[in-house]
């Protein structure tokens, strides 16, 4: 288990909950992600993202992200890691080619669909490898295999998305500033749940399933 603190202390714990390693990464730790090579990406709000090499035990800055706020990092199914650059869209890092690709709301695609907002709060890679992006103007879905954004049901409003989750049946759940939404990938439509359906509040910031 890895634990990161706001003061920049990175702790590694064993299965008995004992701390076996301590590192000072000298930056606030916003999130930690293990990639396909068992290395750890350490994301920060104020300094560059750091990379912990699991073989050497060394921590180094990832220079391309110097000065950028990395809000979220997720693994794709295409040998890539996706980073949300708060206010700047997102970046795709190819683990095989060691190359970066930046995508924001001004990036042009062959289709008419594009990223509709650069202020990304959360991302999710679903079982099919699609990248779901919850931002301050709704929801976008990126298909990395065809380098395009999908056209979603237009009934989803331009609201703030805080949380994303895929359930066991494949549906995508979205926690927003206007309640909870379920997107059926089969039916390609959204269903809304709010206080009128029993929610105590229409602001949904976290999701999980048992």
Secondary structure, DSSP 8 states (H G I E B T S, - for coil): -EEE-TTSEEEEE-TTS-EEEEEE-SS---EEEE-TTS-EEEE-SSS--EEE-TTT--EEE-GGGTT--EEEEEE-SSSEEEEEETTS-EEEEETTTTEEEEE-TT---SSS-----S-EEEEEE-TTS-EEEEETTEEEEEETTTTEE----TTS-S--EEEEEE-TTS-EEEEETTEEEEEETTTTEEEEE-GGGT-S-S--------
